[in-house]
């Protein structure tokens, strides 16, 4: 991670954009721009969190890695939320890694600033708690999806959730990283992505994934995508 030259527009993060003007103005001096590179790590297992991050045009995946090195994604955060919920939920550390799934920008805030603002009990606290409830739904539904649905359905869910959280219609992502996110073999991702490409739903060329027909993706995806999308809409608008 490194500082960007220009502060990203706060409106690009939906949580910050939803704040009343007076609360946002109070937070603004404490927001600092950062840029994330693909595969970068925001925090790691059991390490104390010094900052929270509000993605603007990047996506961060919450991954758990087993002792044998295999990993799977539990949830993802983009411009809809915040990375580092342990800081206001009382934990201080997270038993997983935050890995950049889609390179881009974010705004960071010191842990102490966030905790002090959260303690005031205003709209900021309200939004953070609502986001946490929505994230819990996403994590729970991901566990169900990974257990009950096909790799192709999981890939559709993952693609749609990702595209909902970034501007534009293209992701830069290797099949190996997708396989790590879904917790499946790379060969399974290759077959699933090939089927989606053959159907005209996506284009996948040299790590660049572009949605060509969203309706086809939504026709293929399992119910898990809609459950998560509806819950985020209900809680956060």
C-alpha positions in Angstrom: 0.0 0.0 0.0 1.2 3.5 -0.7 -0.3 7.0 -0.6 -2.0 8.3 -3.6 -1.4 11.8 -5.0 -5.0 13.0 -4.7 -7.6 12.1 -2.1 -10.4 9.9 -3.6 -13.8 11.5 -3.6 -15.5 10.4 -0.3 -18.8 9.8 -2.2 -17.2 6.8 -3.8 -17.5 4.9 -0.5 -21.2 4.5 0.3 -20.8 4.4 4.0 -19.0 7.8 4.1 -21.3 9.2 1.5 -24.3 8.4 3.8 -23.0 10.4 6.7 -24.7 13.7 7.6 -22.5 16.7 6.5 -21.4 17.6 10.1 -20.2 14.1 10.9 -18.4 13.8 7.6 -16.7 17.1 8.1 -15.5 16.0 11.5 -14.0 12.8 9.9 -12.5 14.4 6.8 -9.2 15.5 8.3 -8.6 12.0 9.5 -9.1 10.2 6.2 -5.9 9.5 4.2 -5.7 8.1 0.7 -4.0 4.8 0.0 -3.6 2.7 -3.1 -3.9 -1.1 -3.1 -2.0 -3.4 -5.5 -3.5 -6.7 -6.6 -2.8 -9.4 -4.1 -1.6 -6.9 -1.4 -2.4 -7.7 2.2 -4.2 -5.2 4.4 -3.8 -7.2 7.6 -2.8 -10.7 8.6 -3.6 -13.3 11.1 -3.7 -12.1 14.8 -1.9 -8.8 14.1 -3.1 -5.7 15.9 -5.1 -3.5 13.5 -3.8 0.1 13.4 -6.2 1.3 10.7 -9.5 0.7 9.1 -10.0 1.1 5.3 -12.9 2.4 3.3 -12.4 1.1 -0.3 -13.5 3.5 -3.1 -12.7 1.6 -6.3 -10.9 -1.4 -5.0 -12.1 -4.7 -3.6 -10.7 -6.5 -0.5 -11.3 -10.2 0.2 -11.5 -11.7 3.6 -9.6 -14.9 3.4 -9.0 -17.7 5.9 -5.9 -19.9 5.4 -5.7 -23.4 6.8 -2.5 -24.9 8.4 -1.9 -26.8 5.1 -1.8 -23.6 3.1 -5.2 -23.9 1.4 -7.5 -20.9 1.7 -11.0 -19.7 0.9 -12.8 -16.4 0.8 -15.4 -15.7 3.6 -16.5 -12.3 2.2 -15.5 -9.3 0.2 -15.7 -5.6 0.7 -15.7 -2.8 -1.8 -17.1 0.7 -2.0 -20.1 -0.6 0.1 -18.2 -0.9 3.3 -15.2 -0.9 5.6 -12.3 -3.3 6.2 -11.4 -3.9 9.9 -14.7 -4.3 11.7 -12.9 -5.8 14.7 -11.8 -2.3 15.7 -15.3 -1.2 16.6 -16.7 -4.7 17.5 -14.3 -5.1 20.4 -11.9 -7.6 19.0 -8.8 -5.6 17.9 -7.5 -8.4 15.7 -9.0 -10.6 13.0 -8.4 -14.4 12.6 -8.0 -14.1 8.8 -6.3 -12.1 6.1 -7.5 -9.1 4.1 -6.2 -9.6 0.5 -6.7 -7.1 -2.3 -8.8 -8.8 -5.0 -9.1 -5.8 -7.3 -6.4 -3.1 -7.3 -7.5 0.5 -6.7 -7.9 3.1 -4.0 -9.2 3.4 -0.5 -9.3 5.8 2.4 -7.7 4.9 5.7 -8.5 6.0 9.2 -6.5 5.5 12.4 -8.0 3.0 14.8 -8.3 5.4 17.7 -10.1 8.0 15.6 -12.6 5.4 14.5 -13.2 4.1 18.0 -13.7 7.6 19.4 -16.2 8.5 16.7 -18.0 5.2 17.1 -18.3 5.8 20.9 -20.3 9.0 20.2 -23.2 6.9 19.1 -24.2 8.9 16.0 -24.9 8.0 12.4 -21.4 6.7 11.9 -22.0 4.1 14.6 -25.4 3.2 13.1 -23.9 2.7 9.6 -21.0 0.6 10.8 -23.3 -1.7 12.7 -25.7 -2.0 9.8 -22.8 -2.8 7.5 -21.5 -5.4 9.9 -24.9 -7.2 10.0 -25.0 -7.2 6.1 -21.4 -8.6 6.1 -22.4 -11.4 8.4 -25.2 -12.3 6.0 -22.6 -12.4 3.2 -20.2 -14.6 5.1 -23.0 -16.9 6.1 -24.4 -17.2 2.6 -20.9 -17.8 1.2 -20.5 -20.8 3.6 -23.8 -22.2 2.3 -22.9 -21.6 -1.3 -19.5 -23.2 -1.1 -21.1 -26.3 0.4 -24.2 -26.7 -1.8 -23.7 -25.1 -5.2 -21.6 -25.8 -8.3 -18.3 -24.1 -9.0 -20.0 -22.3 -11.9 -22.7 -20.9 -9.7 -20.1 -19.9 -7.1 -18.1 -18.1 -9.8 -21.2 -16.2 -11.0 -22.0 -15.2 -7.4 -18.4 -14.0 -6.9 -18.3 -12.1 -10.2 -21.7 -10.3 -9.6 -20.8 -9.4 -6.0 -17.5 -8.0 -7.2 -18.9 -6.0 -10.1 -21.5 -4.5 -7.7 -18.7 -3.0 -5.7 -16.5 -1.4 -8.3 -17.1 1.2 -11.1 -16.9 -0.2 -14.6 -17.3 -3.7 -15.9 -13.8 -5.3 -15.9 -11.8 -7.1 -13.3 -8.1 -8.0 -13.5 -7.9 -11.4 -11.9 -5.9 -14.6 -12.4 -7.6 -18.0 -12.4 -5.2 -19.1 -9.6 -6.4 -16.2 -7.4 -10.0 -16.9 -8.2 -9.5 -20.5 -7.2 -8.0 -19.4 -3.9 -11.0 -17.1 -3.3 -13.5 -19.9 -3.9 -11.5 -22.6 -2.2 -11.6 -24.9 -5.3 -9.1 -26.3 -7.7 -7.8 -24.1 -10.5 -9.0 -26.6 -13.1 -12.6 -26.2 -11.8 -12.3 -22.4 -12.3 -11.0 -22.9 -15.8 -13.9 -25.1 -16.8 -16.5 -22.8 -15.2 -15.0 -19.7 -16.7 -14.9 -21.4 -20.1 -18.6 -22.3 -19.9 -19.5 -18.7 -19.0 -17.4 -17.4 -21.9 -18.8 -19.8 -24.4 -22.3 -18.7 -23.3 -21.4 -15.1 -24.1 -21.8 -14.0 -20.4 -18.2 -12.9 -19.9 -15.0 -12.3 -21.8 -11.8 -13.7 -20.1 -8.6 -12.8 -21.9 -5.2 -12.8 -20.2 -6.6 -12.2 -16.7 -9.1 -9.5 -17.8 -12.7 -10.5 -17.0 -15.4 -8.4 -18.5 -19.2 -8.9 -18.2 -20.8 -9.0 -21.6 -24.3 -10.1 -20.6 -25.2 -9.6 -17.0 -28.6 -11.2 -17.5 -26.9 -14.5 -18.5 -24.9 -14.4 -15.3 -27.9 -13.7 -13.2 -29.8 -16.6 -14.9 -26.9 -18.9 -14.0 -26.1 -17.8 -10.5 -27.6 -19.5 -7.4 -30.0 -17.8 -5.0 -27.1 -16.8 -2.7 -26.3 -13.7 -4.8 -29.8 -12.3 -4.4 -30.0 -13.0 -0.7 -26.8 -11.0 -0.1 -27.8 -8.2 -2.5 -31.2 -7.8 -1.0 -29.9 -7.7 2.6 -27.3 -5.0 1.7 -30.1 -3.0 0.1 -32.4 -3.5 3.1 -29.8 -2.5 5.7 -27.9 0.2 3.8 -30.1 1.4 1.0 
